[in-house]
C-alpha cells in the first residue's frame, strides 16, 4: 500500500511539474526578454511515429518550433552559424551543422530563417531543409520530402543541394512551401 501511495504522489508531482513547465514555455516562447540557460535547452523536436498529411507534419513542426521565436533559443539549440547575410524575401539563414547530413527529416531542419522585426530584434520566419547531392552536375530528382507532393524543392547550384522552405513562423501568401516570401523585403 505504501508503494502505491508513493507512486501516486510521484506521478502527481511529475504531472504537475510538466504542466508548470509547459505553461512557462507557452508564456515565454514569444518573449523578447533574454532567455535563461534552462529555457534555451528545453526543446524536444522528436516527432511522433505517424502523420497522415503534410499539413499534420507542418502543424506539429509549427507547434514544436515556438521557442525559435527567440533567436537565442534557436542558437542555443544548435542553429548557431549565420550562413548568409540578409537575402531578399528570405532573411538570414542560421545553420545547424548536426543536421546538415544530406538526409531529409522534417523534424530536423538544417536551417532556421530570421528577419528583422522592425524593433531592433529578429523574428523567426521559416525553416529550410538542405539535401546535398553527390554529383552536382547531375542533381537528379528532388528528394522525398513531406507527405504528398505539395512541397516545392529547388536545386541550389551554389550550395550543391536541394532546398525546401517551410514558412511556419510567418505566413506566406504563395504557400507554406514557396521558395520566397514577398512579404519580406
C-alpha positions as YAML, in Angstrom:
chain: A
units: angstrom
residues:
- id: 1
  name: UNK
  ca: [0.00, 0.00, 0.00]
- id: 2
  name: UNK
  ca: [2.85, 2.37, 0.85]
- id: 3
  name: UNK
  ca: [4.36, 1.78, -2.60]
- id: 4
  name: UNK
  ca: [1.07, 2.70, -4.31]
- id: 5
  name: UNK
  ca: [0.79, 5.92, -2.31]
- id: 6
  name: UNK
  ca: [4.42, 6.79, -3.03]
- id: 7
  name: UNK
  ca: [3.98, 6.06, -6.75]
- id: 8
  name: UNK
  ca: [0.76, 8.09, -6.83]
- id: 9
  name: UNK
  ca: [2.47, 11.09, -5.24]
- id: 10
  name: UNK
  ca: [5.50, 10.71, -7.53]
- id: 11
  name: UNK
  ca: [3.26, 10.53, -10.62]
- id: 12
  name: UNK
  ca: [1.18, 13.51, -9.44]
- id: 13
  name: UNK
  ca: [4.34, 15.58, -8.86]
- id: 14
  name: UNK
  ca: [5.64, 14.68, -12.35]
- id: 15
  name: UNK
  ca: [2.33, 15.68, -13.99]
- id: 16
  name: UNK
  ca: [2.16, 18.99, -12.09]
- id: 17
  name: UNK
  ca: [5.83, 19.70, -12.82]
- id: 18
  name: UNK
  ca: [5.40, 19.03, -16.53]
- id: 19
  name: UNK
  ca: [2.25, 21.17, -16.71]
- id: 20
  name: UNK
  ca: [4.05, 24.01, -14.96]
- id: 21
  name: UNK
  ca: [6.97, 23.74, -17.39]
- id: 22
  name: UNK
  ca: [4.64, 23.71, -20.41]
- id: 23
  name: UNK
  ca: [2.79, 26.74, -19.06]
- id: 24
  name: UNK
  ca: [6.04, 28.66, -18.61]
- id: 25
  name: UNK
  ca: [7.25, 27.64, -22.06]
- id: 26
  name: UNK
  ca: [3.97, 28.80, -23.61]
- id: 27
  name: UNK
  ca: [4.08, 32.21, -21.93]
- id: 28
  name: UNK
  ca: [7.75, 32.88, -22.61]
- id: 29
  name: UNK
  ca: [8.26, 31.32, -26.06]
- id: 30
  name: UNK
  ca: [7.42, 34.52, -27.95]
- id: 31
  name: UNK
  ca: [9.04, 36.85, -25.45]
- id: 32
  name: UNK
  ca: [11.59, 39.46, -26.42]
- id: 33
  name: UNK
  ca: [13.12, 39.09, -22.97]
- id: 34
  name: UNK
  ca: [16.51, 37.39, -22.78]
- id: 35
  name: UNK
  ca: [16.14, 33.66, -22.23]
- id: 36
  name: UNK
  ca: [17.95, 31.91, -19.41]
- id: 37
  name: UNK
  ca: [20.03, 28.78, -20.00]
- id: 38
  name: UNK
  ca: [17.34, 26.40, -18.79]
- id: 39
  name: UNK
  ca: [14.76, 27.85, -21.22]
- id: 40
  name: UNK
  ca: [17.21, 27.58, -24.10]
- id: 41
  name: UNK
  ca: [17.80, 23.87, -23.63]
- id: 42
  name: UNK
  ca: [14.17, 22.72, -23.17]
- id: 43
  name: UNK
  ca: [13.31, 21.70, -26.74]
- id: 44
  name: UNK
  ca: [12.39, 18.25, -27.98]
- id: 45
  name: UNK
  ca: [11.83, 18.10, -31.72]
- id: 46
  name: UNK
  ca: [11.45, 14.32, -31.78]
- id: 47
  name: UNK
  ca: [8.44, 13.56, -33.99]
- id: 48
  name: UNK
  ca: [5.70, 11.11, -33.17]
- id: 49
  name: UNK
  ca: [5.64, 7.94, -35.24]
- id: 50
  name: UNK
  ca: [2.76, 8.65, -37.66]
- id: 51
  name: UNK
  ca: [1.25, 11.53, -39.61]
- id: 52
  name: UNK
  ca: [-1.48, 11.33, -42.26]
- id: 53
  name: UNK
  ca: [-0.81, 14.52, -44.24]
- id: 54
  name: UNK
  ca: [1.84, 17.15, -44.83]
- id: 55
  name: UNK
  ca: [-0.48, 19.59, -43.04]
- id: 56
  name: UNK
  ca: [-0.24, 17.40, -39.92]
- id: 57
  name: UNK
  ca: [3.55, 17.47, -40.21]
- id: 58
  name: UNK
  ca: [3.57, 21.28, -40.62]
- id: 59
  name: UNK
  ca: [1.17, 21.78, -37.70]
- id: 60
  name: UNK
  ca: [3.37, 19.64, -35.46]
- id: 61
  name: UNK
  ca: [6.54, 21.42, -36.62]
- id: 62
  name: UNK
  ca: [4.93, 24.84, -36.10]
- id: 63
  name: UNK
  ca: [3.95, 23.95, -32.55]
- id: 64
  name: UNK
  ca: [7.35, 22.46, -31.69]
- id: 65
  name: UNK
  ca: [9.26, 25.44, -33.09]
- id: 66
  name: UNK
  ca: [7.57, 28.12, -30.95]
- id: 67
  name: UNK
  ca: [10.71, 28.59, -28.87]
- id: 68
  name: UNK
  ca: [12.58, 29.61, -32.03]
- id: 69
  name: UNK
  ca: [10.75, 32.93, -31.94]
- id: 70
  name: UNK
  ca: [13.54, 33.84, -29.54]
- id: 71
  name: UNK
  ca: [16.68, 33.74, -31.73]
- id: 72
  name: UNK
  ca: [18.81, 32.94, -28.68]
- id: 73
  name: UNK
  ca: [16.83, 29.72, -28.20]
- id: 74
  name: UNK
  ca: [17.47, 28.71, -31.81]
- id: 75
  name: UNK
  ca: [21.16, 29.44, -31.45]
- id: 76
  name: UNK
  ca: [21.40, 27.53, -28.17]
- id: 77
  name: UNK
  ca: [19.73, 24.51, -29.82]
- id: 78
  name: UNK
  ca: [22.47, 24.36, -32.46]
- id: 79
  name: UNK
  ca: [21.39, 26.73, -35.23]
- id: 80
  name: UNK
  ca: [24.31, 28.96, -34.32]
- id: 81
  name: UNK
  ca: [26.12, 29.50, -37.62]
- id: 82
  name: UNK
  ca: [24.91, 32.54, -39.53]
- id: 83
  name: UNK
  ca: [25.29, 31.04, -43.01]
- id: 84
  name: UNK
  ca: [24.13, 34.09, -45.00]
- id: 85
  name: UNK
  ca: [23.69, 37.79, -44.83]
- id: 86
  name: UNK
  ca: [20.12, 39.01, -45.34]
- id: 87
  name: UNK
  ca: [18.70, 37.50, -48.54]
- id: 88
  name: UNK
  ca: [15.76, 39.31, -50.10]
- id: 89
  name: UNK
  ca: [12.40, 37.64, -49.50]
- id: 90
  name: UNK
  ca: [14.03, 35.04, -47.19]
- id: 91
  name: UNK
  ca: [16.01, 36.57, -44.34]
- id: 92
  name: UNK
  ca: [19.14, 35.46, -42.51]
- id: 93
  name: UNK
  ca: [19.91, 31.73, -42.59]
- id: 94
  name: UNK
  ca: [21.20, 30.05, -39.40]
- id: 95
  name: UNK
  ca: [22.67, 26.58, -39.91]
- id: 96
  name: UNK
  ca: [22.73, 23.59, -37.56]
- id: 97
  name: UNK
  ca: [25.73, 21.51, -38.69]
- id: 98
  name: UNK
  ca: [24.48, 18.47, -36.76]
- id: 99
  name: UNK
  ca: [21.53, 18.24, -39.16]
- id: 100
  name: UNK
  ca: [23.44, 19.02, -42.39]
- id: 101
  name: UNK
  ca: [23.80, 15.33, -43.22]
- id: 102
  name: UNK
  ca: [22.20, 15.13, -46.67]
- id: 103
  name: UNK
  ca: [19.07, 13.44, -45.34]
- id: 104
  name: UNK
  ca: [15.58, 14.97, -45.26]
- id: 105
  name: UNK
  ca: [13.97, 14.66, -41.84]
- id: 106
  name: UNK
  ca: [11.08, 17.06, -41.40]
- id: 107
  name: UNK
  ca: [11.68, 17.31, -37.66]
- id: 108
  name: UNK
  ca: [15.35, 18.24, -38.19]
- id: 109
  name: UNK
  ca: [15.55, 21.29, -40.47]
- id: 110
  name: UNK
  ca: [19.10, 22.24, -41.36]
- id: 111
  name: UNK
  ca: [18.37, 25.99, -41.16]
- id: 112
  name: UNK
  ca: [16.23, 28.49, -39.31]
- id: 113
  name: UNK
  ca: [15.41, 31.76, -41.07]
- id: 114
  name: UNK
  ca: [15.11, 35.09, -39.25]
- id: 115
  name: UNK
  ca: [14.26, 38.60, -40.44]
- id: 116
  name: UNK
  ca: [14.48, 41.99, -38.72]
- id: 117
  name: UNK
  ca: [11.35, 42.67, -36.67]
- id: 118
  name: UNK
  ca: [11.42, 46.47, -37.10]
- id: 119
  name: UNK
  ca: [12.22, 46.99, -33.41]
- id: 120
  name: UNK
  ca: [15.92, 46.13, -33.45]
- id: 121
  name: UNK
  ca: [15.40, 42.41, -32.94]
- id: 122
  name: UNK
  ca: [14.87, 39.37, -35.11]
- id: 123
  name: UNK
  ca: [11.73, 37.39, -35.82]
- id: 124
  name: UNK
  ca: [11.57, 33.72, -36.77]
- id: 125
  name: UNK
  ca: [10.03, 33.29, -40.23]
- id: 126
  name: UNK
  ca: [10.80, 29.82, -41.61]
- id: 127
  name: UNK
  ca: [12.82, 26.64, -41.60]
- id: 128
  name: UNK
  ca: [14.84, 25.42, -44.55]
- id: 129
  name: UNK
  ca: [15.92, 21.93, -45.50]
- id: 130
  name: UNK
  ca: [19.13, 21.13, -47.41]
- id: 131
  name: UNK
  ca: [19.78, 17.80, -49.07]
- id: 132
  name: UNK
  ca: [23.25, 17.74, -50.59]
- id: 133
  name: UNK
  ca: [23.80, 15.81, -53.81]
- id: 134
  name: UNK
  ca: [26.76, 13.52, -54.55]
- id: 135
  name: UNK
  ca: [27.07, 14.72, -58.17]
- id: 136
  name: UNK
  ca: [26.39, 18.46, -58.56]
- id: 137
  name: UNK
  ca: [26.49, 18.16, -62.37]
- id: 138
  name: UNK
  ca: [23.60, 15.71, -62.20]
- id: 139
  name: UNK
  ca: [21.47, 16.51, -59.13]
- id: 140
  name: UNK
  ca: [18.74, 14.06, -60.11]
- id: 141
  name: UNK
  ca: [15.20, 14.34, -58.83]
- id: 142
  name: UNK
  ca: [14.26, 16.26, -55.70]
- id: 143
  name: UNK
  ca: [14.23, 14.20, -52.51]
- id: 144
  name: UNK
  ca: [11.12, 12.74, -50.99]
- id: 145
  name: UNK
  ca: [10.04, 15.36, -48.50]
- id: 146
  name: UNK
  ca: [6.79, 15.94, -46.71]
- id: 147
  name: UNK
  ca: [3.85, 13.59, -47.23]
- id: 148
  name: UNK
  ca: [2.27, 14.15, -50.65]
- id: 149
  name: UNK
  ca: [3.56, 16.38, -53.42]
- id: 150
  name: UNK
  ca: [2.87, 19.90, -52.11]
- id: 151
  name: UNK
  ca: [6.47, 20.71, -51.16]
- id: 152
  name: UNK
  ca: [8.43, 22.80, -53.67]
- id: 153
  name: UNK
  ca: [12.06, 21.70, -53.78]
- id: 154
  name: UNK
  ca: [14.55, 23.85, -55.66]
- id: 155
  name: UNK
  ca: [18.08, 22.89, -56.65]
- id: 156
  name: UNK
  ca: [20.65, 25.46, -55.49]
- id: 157
  name: UNK
  ca: [23.84, 25.04, -57.53]
- id: 158
  name: UNK
  ca: [25.74, 27.45, -55.24]
- id: 159
  name: UNK
  ca: [25.47, 25.07, -52.29]
- id: 160
  name: UNK
  ca: [25.07, 21.90, -54.38]
- id: 161
  name: UNK
  ca: [21.91, 20.92, -52.56]
- id: 162
  name: UNK
  ca: [18.18, 20.60, -52.97]
- id: 163
  name: UNK
  ca: [16.48, 23.19, -50.76]
- id: 164
  name: UNK
  ca: [12.98, 23.49, -49.34]
- id: 165
  name: UNK
  ca: [11.47, 26.28, -47.26]
- id: 166
  name: UNK
  ca: [8.60, 25.85, -44.82]
- id: 167
  name: UNK
  ca: [7.17, 29.22, -43.79]
- id: 168
  name: UNK
  ca: [6.00, 28.23, -40.32]
- id: 169
  name: UNK
  ca: [6.97, 31.40, -38.45]
- id: 170
  name: UNK
  ca: [5.44, 33.88, -40.90]
- id: 171
  name: UNK
  ca: [2.51, 33.43, -43.26]
- id: 172
  name: UNK
  ca: [3.32, 33.29, -46.97]
- id: 173
  name: UNK
  ca: [0.52, 34.14, -49.40]
- id: 174
  name: UNK
  ca: [2.19, 31.91, -52.00]
- id: 175
  name: UNK
  ca: [2.02, 28.87, -49.73]
- id: 176
  name: UNK
  ca: [3.90, 27.33, -46.84]
- id: 177
  name: UNK
  ca: [6.44, 25.68, -49.19]
- id: 178
  name: UNK
  ca: [7.06, 28.65, -51.52]
- id: 179
  name: UNK
  ca: [10.71, 29.40, -52.18]
- id: 180
  name: UNK
  ca: [10.38, 33.14, -51.49]
- id: 181
  name: UNK
  ca: [8.15, 35.23, -49.23]
- id: 182
  name: UNK
  ca: [7.36, 38.52, -50.91]
- id: 183
  name: UNK
  ca: [6.03, 39.98, -47.66]
- id: 184
  name: UNK
  ca: [9.70, 40.24, -46.64]
- id: 185
  name: UNK
  ca: [11.73, 42.99, -48.31]
...
